[in-house]
Protein backbone atom coordinates (compact mmCIF):
# COMPACT_ATOMS: atom_id res chain seq x y z
CA UNK A 1 0.00 0.00 0.00
CA UNK A 2 1.37 3.43 -0.94
CA UNK A 3 2.04 5.84 1.91
CA UNK A 4 2.06 9.63 1.66
CA UNK A 5 5.40 10.90 2.87
CA UNK A 6 5.13 12.76 6.16
CA UNK A 7 1.43 12.04 6.63
CA UNK A 8 0.21 10.37 9.83
CA UNK A 9 -0.39 6.63 9.49
CA UNK A 10 -3.34 4.72 10.87
CA UNK A 11 -2.25 2.01 13.31
CA UNK A 12 -5.29 -0.06 14.27
CA UNK A 13 -9.03 -0.12 14.79
CA UNK A 14 -10.58 -1.44 18.00
CA UNK A 15 -13.62 -3.70 18.05
CA UNK A 16 -14.81 -3.79 21.66
CA UNK A 17 -15.97 -7.22 22.81
CA UNK A 18 -16.02 -6.35 26.55
CA UNK A 19 -16.02 -9.59 28.59
CA UNK A 20 -16.95 -11.83 25.63
CA UNK A 21 -13.62 -12.22 23.80
CA UNK A 22 -13.61 -16.02 24.07
CA UNK A 23 -17.24 -16.27 22.97
CA UNK A 24 -16.95 -13.91 20.00
CA UNK A 25 -13.52 -14.83 18.57
CA UNK A 26 -14.91 -17.87 16.67
CA UNK A 27 -17.22 -15.52 14.73
CA UNK A 28 -14.14 -13.93 13.14
CA UNK A 29 -12.37 -17.25 12.62
CA UNK A 30 -15.42 -18.58 10.76
CA UNK A 31 -15.04 -15.63 8.36
CA UNK A 32 -11.55 -16.85 7.50
CA UNK A 33 -9.42 -14.57 9.68
CA UNK A 34 -6.39 -15.96 11.48
CA UNK A 35 -6.44 -14.47 14.99
CA UNK A 36 -3.43 -14.01 17.23
CA UNK A 37 -3.44 -15.92 20.52
CA UNK A 38 -5.19 -14.21 23.42
CA UNK A 39 -2.83 -11.91 25.31
CA UNK A 40 -3.29 -10.03 28.59
CA UNK A 41 -1.92 -6.48 28.91
CA UNK A 42 -0.10 -5.17 31.96
CA UNK A 43 -3.09 -2.80 32.36
CA UNK A 44 -5.53 -5.71 32.77
CA UNK A 45 -7.23 -5.80 29.36
CA UNK A 46 -6.93 -8.70 26.92
CA UNK A 47 -6.99 -8.94 23.14
CA UNK A 48 -6.70 -10.95 19.97
CA UNK A 49 -5.61 -9.38 16.67
CA UNK A 50 -6.46 -9.56 12.99
CA UNK A 51 -3.07 -8.50 11.62
CA UNK A 52 -3.00 -6.88 8.16
CA UNK A 53 -0.41 -5.07 6.06
CA UNK A 54 0.70 -2.09 8.13
CA UNK A 55 -2.43 -2.07 10.30
CA UNK A 56 -4.56 -4.44 12.34
CA UNK A 57 -7.96 -4.87 13.95
CA UNK A 58 -7.87 -5.39 17.71
CA UNK A 59 -10.59 -7.42 19.42
CA UNK A 60 -10.35 -5.87 22.88
CA UNK A 61 -11.95 -6.83 26.16
CA UNK A 62 -11.27 -8.06 29.66
CA UNK A 63 -11.50 -11.43 31.44
CA UNK A 64 -15.07 -12.62 32.10
CA UNK A 65 -16.31 -12.30 35.65
CA UNK A 66 -14.00 -9.41 36.45
CA UNK A 67 -14.64 -5.67 36.29
CA UNK A 68 -12.72 -3.87 33.51
CA UNK A 69 -9.32 -2.87 34.85
CA UNK A 70 -8.91 0.06 32.44
CA UNK A 71 -11.14 2.99 33.28
CA UNK A 72 -11.09 4.39 29.74
CA UNK A 73 -12.74 1.27 28.28
CA UNK A 74 -15.19 0.46 31.11
CA UNK A 75 -18.10 2.18 29.38
CA UNK A 76 -17.13 1.40 25.78
CA UNK A 77 -20.00 -0.13 23.80
CA UNK A 78 -19.77 -3.38 21.87
CA UNK A 79 -18.51 -3.06 18.32
CA UNK A 80 -16.21 -0.75 16.37
CA UNK A 81 -15.41 2.01 18.85
CA UNK A 82 -11.84 3.32 18.65
CA UNK A 83 -9.34 4.72 16.17
CA UNK A 84 -5.65 4.40 16.95
CA UNK A 85 -3.13 6.51 15.07
CA UNK A 86 0.56 5.65 14.79
CA UNK A 87 3.35 7.74 16.25
CA UNK A 88 7.08 7.25 15.91
CA UNK A 89 7.81 9.70 18.74
CA UNK A 90 5.27 9.53 21.57
CA UNK A 91 6.69 12.49 23.50
CA UNK A 92 6.61 14.74 20.42
CA UNK A 93 3.02 13.66 19.72
CA UNK A 94 2.10 14.41 23.34
CA UNK A 95 3.59 17.92 23.04
CA UNK A 96 1.90 18.57 19.67
CA UNK A 97 -1.52 17.56 20.99
CA UNK A 98 -1.10 19.66 24.11
CA UNK A 99 -0.09 22.66 22.00
CA UNK A 100 -3.23 22.12 19.88
CA UNK A 101 -5.34 22.45 23.03
CA UNK A 102 -6.19 18.80 23.70
CA UNK A 103 -6.31 17.33 27.21
CA UNK A 104 -3.63 14.62 26.99
CA UNK A 105 -2.29 12.16 29.55
CA UNK A 106 1.47 11.61 29.91
CA UNK A 107 3.02 8.92 27.72
CA UNK A 108 2.22 5.47 29.08
CA UNK A 109 3.98 2.14 28.53
CA UNK A 110 1.82 -0.83 27.58
CA UNK A 111 3.10 -4.40 27.44
CA UNK A 112 1.73 -7.85 26.73
CA UNK A 113 3.24 -11.28 26.08
CA UNK A 114 3.71 -12.36 22.47
CA UNK A 115 5.12 -15.41 20.72
CA UNK A 116 8.06 -14.69 18.38
CA UNK A 117 9.92 -17.51 16.64
CA UNK A 118 8.35 -19.97 19.05
CA UNK A 119 9.44 -18.11 22.18
CA UNK A 120 7.45 -15.88 24.53
CA UNK A 121 8.63 -12.27 24.50
CA UNK A 122 7.19 -8.95 25.67
CA UNK A 123 5.48 -6.78 23.06
CA UNK A 124 6.02 -3.16 24.14
CA UNK A 125 4.21 0.02 23.18
CA UNK A 126 4.17 3.70 24.12
CA UNK A 127 0.68 5.18 24.07
CA UNK A 128 -0.55 8.76 24.11
CA UNK A 129 -4.10 8.85 25.47
CA UNK A 130 -6.54 11.68 25.98
CA UNK A 131 -7.72 12.76 29.42
CA UNK A 132 -10.80 14.02 27.59
CA UNK A 133 -11.67 12.55 24.19
CA UNK A 134 -11.58 15.07 21.31
CA UNK A 135 -14.96 13.80 20.06
CA UNK A 136 -17.86 12.20 21.94
CA UNK A 137 -18.64 8.70 20.69
CA UNK A 138 -15.24 7.96 19.14
CA UNK A 139 -12.38 6.89 21.38
CA UNK A 140 -8.93 7.56 19.96
CA UNK A 141 -5.28 7.54 20.95
CA UNK A 142 -1.78 7.20 19.51
CA UNK A 143 0.46 4.14 19.64
CA UNK A 144 4.19 3.73 19.10
CA UNK A 145 5.36 0.17 18.47
CA UNK A 146 8.64 -0.51 20.24
CA UNK A 147 8.57 -4.16 19.10
CA UNK A 148 6.71 -4.17 15.75
CA UNK A 149 8.09 -7.62 14.94
CA UNK A 150 5.83 -8.96 17.71
CA UNK A 151 2.73 -7.82 15.81
CA UNK A 152 3.45 -8.03 12.07
CA UNK A 153 4.60 -11.61 11.69
CA UNK A 154 4.05 -13.41 8.35
CA UNK A 155 2.19 -16.21 10.14
CA UNK A 156 -0.39 -13.83 11.63
CA UNK A 157 -0.89 -12.06 8.29
CA UNK A 158 -1.72 -15.29 6.40
CA UNK A 159 -5.52 -15.22 6.47
CA UNK A 160 -7.42 -18.11 4.82
CA UNK A 161 -9.91 -15.58 3.41
CA UNK A 162 -7.15 -13.58 1.70
CA UNK A 163 -7.53 -10.42 3.81
CA UNK A 164 -4.64 -8.05 3.14
CA UNK A 165 -5.25 -4.49 4.30
CA UNK A 166 -7.59 -1.90 5.76
CA UNK A 167 -8.81 0.38 2.99
CA UNK A 168 -11.32 2.75 4.57
CA UNK A 169 -13.12 3.54 7.81
CA UNK A 170 -16.60 5.04 7.74
CA UNK A 171 -18.24 7.21 10.37
CA UNK A 172 -21.51 9.12 10.58
CA UNK A 173 -22.11 12.53 12.13
CA UNK A 174 -24.72 15.29 12.15
CA UNK A 175 -21.87 17.73 11.45
CA UNK A 176 -19.67 15.74 9.09
CA UNK A 177 -17.36 18.64 8.30
CA UNK A 178 -16.84 19.57 11.96
CA UNK A 179 -16.14 15.98 12.98
CA UNK A 180 -13.77 15.40 10.05
CA UNK A 181 -11.90 18.61 10.81
CA UNK A 182 -11.58 17.61 14.48
CA UNK A 183 -10.24 14.18 13.48
CA UNK A 184 -7.88 15.84 11.04
CA UNK A 185 -6.56 18.15 13.77
CA UNK A 186 -5.84 15.14 15.97
CA UNK A 187 -4.07 13.36 13.11
CA UNK A 188 -2.26 16.50 11.92
CA UNK A 189 -3.69 16.34 8.38
CA UNK A 190 -6.23 18.40 6.39
CA UNK A 191 -9.84 17.24 5.90
CA UNK A 192 -11.23 17.18 2.36
CA UNK A 193 -14.82 17.32 1.02
CA UNK A 194 -15.80 13.97 -0.50
CA UNK A 195 -19.14 12.77 -1.82
CA UNK A 196 -21.80 12.86 0.90
CA UNK A 197 -19.37 14.06 3.55
CA UNK A 198 -15.72 14.63 4.34
CA UNK A 199 -12.53 12.59 4.18
CA UNK A 200 -9.61 12.50 6.61
CA UNK A 201 -6.73 11.29 4.40
CA UNK A 202 -4.08 9.35 6.30
CA UNK A 203 -0.93 7.82 4.84
CA UNK A 204 -2.40 4.33 4.53
CA UNK A 205 -6.21 4.75 4.46
CA UNK A 206 -9.04 7.27 4.53
CA UNK A 207 -11.57 7.93 7.23
CA UNK A 208 -14.85 9.02 5.61
CA UNK A 209 -17.40 10.94 7.68
CA UNK A 210 -20.89 10.89 6.15
CA UNK A 211 -23.46 13.56 6.83
CA UNK A 212 -26.26 11.99 8.91
CA UNK A 213 -28.68 14.24 10.79
CA UNK A 214 -29.67 11.32 13.05
CA UNK A 215 -26.08 10.78 14.28
CA UNK A 216 -26.17 13.45 16.99
CA UNK A 217 -23.18 11.69 18.59
CA UNK A 218 -20.52 10.81 15.99
CA UNK A 219 -20.46 7.05 15.36
CA UNK A 220 -17.98 4.69 13.73
CA UNK A 221 -19.91 2.47 11.33
CA UNK A 222 -17.79 0.19 9.13
CA UNK A 223 -14.30 -1.03 8.28
CA UNK A 224 -13.62 -1.79 4.62
CA UNK A 225 -10.91 -4.35 3.89
CA UNK A 226 -9.10 -5.28 0.69
CA UNK A 227 -8.23 -8.88 -0.13
CA UNK A 228 -5.12 -10.10 -1.91
CA UNK A 229 -7.20 -10.44 -5.10
CA UNK A 230 -8.31 -6.79 -4.91
CA UNK A 231 -11.85 -7.47 -3.66
CA UNK A 232 -13.32 -5.02 -1.13
CA UNK A 233 -15.77 -5.87 1.67
CA UNK A 234 -16.83 -4.61 5.08
CA UNK A 235 -15.88 -6.41 8.27
CA UNK A 236 -18.76 -8.29 9.88
CA UNK A 237 -18.27 -7.70 13.61
CA UNK A 238 -21.26 -9.84 14.57
CA UNK A 239 -22.17 -7.28 17.24
C-alpha positions as CSV (number, residue, x, y, z in Angstrom):
1,X,0.0,0.0,0.0
2,X,1.4,3.4,-0.9
3,X,2.0,5.8,1.9
4,X,2.1,9.6,1.7
5,X,5.4,10.9,2.9
6,X,5.1,12.8,6.2
7,X,1.4,12.0,6.6
8,X,0.2,10.4,9.8
9,X,-0.4,6.6,9.5
10,X,-3.3,4.7,10.9
11,X,-2.2,2.0,13.3
12,X,-5.3,-0.1,14.3
13,X,-9.0,-0.1,14.8
14,X,-10.6,-1.4,18.0
15,X,-13.6,-3.7,18.1
16,X,-14.8,-3.8,21.7
17,X,-16.0,-7.2,22.8
18,X,-16.0,-6.3,26.6
19,X,-16.0,-9.6,28.6
20,X,-16.9,-11.8,25.6
21,X,-13.6,-12.2,23.8
22,X,-13.6,-16.0,24.1
23,X,-17.2,-16.3,23.0
24,X,-16.9,-13.9,20.0
25,X,-13.5,-14.8,18.6
26,X,-14.9,-17.9,16.7
27,X,-17.2,-15.5,14.7
28,X,-14.1,-13.9,13.1
29,X,-12.4,-17.3,12.6
30,X,-15.4,-18.6,10.8
31,X,-15.0,-15.6,8.4
32,X,-11.6,-16.8,7.5
33,X,-9.4,-14.6,9.7
34,X,-6.4,-16.0,11.5
35,X,-6.4,-14.5,15.0
36,X,-3.4,-14.0,17.2
37,X,-3.4,-15.9,20.5
38,X,-5.2,-14.2,23.4
39,X,-2.8,-11.9,25.3
40,X,-3.3,-10.0,28.6
41,X,-1.9,-6.5,28.9
42,X,-0.1,-5.2,32.0
43,X,-3.1,-2.8,32.4
44,X,-5.5,-5.7,32.8
45,X,-7.2,-5.8,29.4
46,X,-6.9,-8.7,26.9
47,X,-7.0,-8.9,23.1
48,X,-6.7,-10.9,20.0
49,X,-5.6,-9.4,16.7
50,X,-6.5,-9.6,13.0
51,X,-3.1,-8.5,11.6
52,X,-3.0,-6.9,8.2
53,X,-0.4,-5.1,6.1
54,X,0.7,-2.1,8.1
55,X,-2.4,-2.1,10.3
56,X,-4.6,-4.4,12.3
57,X,-8.0,-4.9,14.0
58,X,-7.9,-5.4,17.7
59,X,-10.6,-7.4,19.4
60,X,-10.4,-5.9,22.9
61,X,-11.9,-6.8,26.2
62,X,-11.3,-8.1,29.7
63,X,-11.5,-11.4,31.4
64,X,-15.1,-12.6,32.1
65,X,-16.3,-12.3,35.7
66,X,-14.0,-9.4,36.5
67,X,-14.6,-5.7,36.3
68,X,-12.7,-3.9,33.5
69,X,-9.3,-2.9,34.8
70,X,-8.9,0.1,32.4
71,X,-11.1,3.0,33.3
72,X,-11.1,4.4,29.7
73,X,-12.7,1.3,28.3
74,X,-15.2,0.5,31.1
75,X,-18.1,2.2,29.4
76,X,-17.1,1.4,25.8
77,X,-20.0,-0.1,23.8
78,X,-19.8,-3.4,21.9
79,X,-18.5,-3.1,18.3
80,X,-16.2,-0.8,16.4
81,X,-15.4,2.0,18.8
82,X,-11.8,3.3,18.7
83,X,-9.3,4.7,16.2
84,X,-5.6,4.4,16.9
85,X,-3.1,6.5,15.1
86,X,0.6,5.7,14.8
87,X,3.3,7.7,16.3
88,X,7.1,7.2,15.9
89,X,7.8,9.7,18.7
90,X,5.3,9.5,21.6
91,X,6.7,12.5,23.5
92,X,6.6,14.7,20.4
93,X,3.0,13.7,19.7
94,X,2.1,14.4,23.3
95,X,3.6,17.9,23.0
96,X,1.9,18.6,19.7
97,X,-1.5,17.6,21.0
98,X,-1.1,19.7,24.1
99,X,-0.1,22.7,22.0
100,X,-3.2,22.1,19.9
101,X,-5.3,22.4,23.0
102,X,-6.2,18.8,23.7
103,X,-6.3,17.3,27.2
104,X,-3.6,14.6,27.0
105,X,-2.3,12.2,29.6
106,X,1.5,11.6,29.9
107,X,3.0,8.9,27.7
108,X,2.2,5.5,29.1
109,X,4.0,2.1,28.5
110,X,1.8,-0.8,27.6
111,X,3.1,-4.4,27.4
112,X,1.7,-7.9,26.7
113,X,3.2,-11.3,26.1
114,X,3.7,-12.4,22.5
115,X,5.1,-15.4,20.7
116,X,8.1,-14.7,18.4
117,X,9.9,-17.5,16.6
118,X,8.4,-20.0,19.1
119,X,9.4,-18.1,22.2
120,X,7.4,-15.9,24.5
121,X,8.6,-12.3,24.5
122,X,7.2,-8.9,25.7
123,X,5.5,-6.8,23.1
124,X,6.0,-3.2,24.1
125,X,4.2,0.0,23.2
126,X,4.2,3.7,24.1
127,X,0.7,5.2,24.1
128,X,-0.6,8.8,24.1
129,X,-4.1,8.8,25.5
130,X,-6.5,11.7,26.0
131,X,-7.7,12.8,29.4
132,X,-10.8,14.0,27.6
133,X,-11.7,12.6,24.2
134,X,-11.6,15.1,21.3
135,X,-15.0,13.8,20.1
136,X,-17.9,12.2,21.9
137,X,-18.6,8.7,20.7
138,X,-15.2,8.0,19.1
139,X,-12.4,6.9,21.4
140,X,-8.9,7.6,20.0
141,X,-5.3,7.5,21.0
142,X,-1.8,7.2,19.5
143,X,0.5,4.1,19.6
144,X,4.2,3.7,19.1
145,X,5.4,0.2,18.5
146,X,8.6,-0.5,20.2
147,X,8.6,-4.2,19.1
148,X,6.7,-4.2,15.7
149,X,8.1,-7.6,14.9
150,X,5.8,-9.0,17.7
151,X,2.7,-7.8,15.8
152,X,3.5,-8.0,12.1
153,X,4.6,-11.6,11.7
154,X,4.0,-13.4,8.3
155,X,2.2,-16.2,10.1
156,X,-0.4,-13.8,11.6
157,X,-0.9,-12.1,8.3
158,X,-1.7,-15.3,6.4
159,X,-5.5,-15.2,6.5
160,X,-7.4,-18.1,4.8
161,X,-9.9,-15.6,3.4
162,X,-7.1,-13.6,1.7
163,X,-7.5,-10.4,3.8
164,X,-4.6,-8.1,3.1
165,X,-5.2,-4.5,4.3
166,X,-7.6,-1.9,5.8
167,X,-8.8,0.4,3.0
168,X,-11.3,2.8,4.6
169,X,-13.1,3.5,7.8
170,X,-16.6,5.0,7.7
171,X,-18.2,7.2,10.4
172,X,-21.5,9.1,10.6
173,X,-22.1,12.5,12.1
174,X,-24.7,15.3,12.1
175,X,-21.9,17.7,11.4
176,X,-19.7,15.7,9.1
177,X,-17.4,18.6,8.3
178,X,-16.8,19.6,12.0
179,X,-16.1,16.0,13.0
180,X,-13.8,15.4,10.0
181,X,-11.9,18.6,10.8
182,X,-11.6,17.6,14.5
183,X,-10.2,14.2,13.5
184,X,-7.9,15.8,11.0
185,X,-6.6,18.2,13.8
186,X,-5.8,15.1,16.0
187,X,-4.1,13.4,13.1
188,X,-2.3,16.5,11.9
189,X,-3.7,16.3,8.4
190,X,-6.2,18.4,6.4
191,X,-9.8,17.2,5.9
192,X,-11.2,17.2,2.4
193,X,-14.8,17.3,1.0
194,X,-15.8,14.0,-0.5
195,X,-19.1,12.8,-1.8
196,X,-21.8,12.9,0.9
197,X,-19.4,14.1,3.6
198,X,-15.7,14.6,4.3
199,X,-12.5,12.6,4.2
200,X,-9.6,12.5,6.6
201,X,-6.7,11.3,4.4
202,X,-4.1,9.4,6.3
203,X,-0.9,7.8,4.8
204,X,-2.4,4.3,4.5
205,X,-6.2,4.7,4.5
206,X,-9.0,7.3,4.5
207,X,-11.6,7.9,7.2
208,X,-14.8,9.0,5.6
209,X,-17.4,10.9,7.7
210,X,-20.9,10.9,6.2
211,X,-23.5,13.6,6.8
212,X,-26.3,12.0,8.9
213,X,-28.7,14.2,10.8
214,X,-29.7,11.3,13.1
215,X,-26.1,10.8,14.3
216,X,-26.2,13.4,17.0
217,X,-23.2,11.7,18.6
218,X,-20.5,10.8,16.0
219,X,-20.5,7.1,15.4
220,X,-18.0,4.7,13.7
221,X,-19.9,2.5,11.3
222,X,-17.8,0.2,9.1
223,X,-14.3,-1.0,8.3
224,X,-13.6,-1.8,4.6
225,X,-10.9,-4.3,3.9
226,X,-9.1,-5.3,0.7
227,X,-8.2,-8.9,-0.1
228,X,-5.1,-10.1,-1.9
229,X,-7.2,-10.4,-5.1
230,X,-8.3,-6.8,-4.9
231,X,-11.9,-7.5,-3.7
232,X,-13.3,-5.0,-1.1
233,X,-15.8,-5.9,1.7
234,X,-16.8,-4.6,5.1
235,X,-15.9,-6.4,8.3
236,X,-18.8,-8.3,9.9
237,X,-18.3,-7.7,13.6
238,X,-21.3,-9.8,14.6
239,X,-22.2,-7.3,17.2
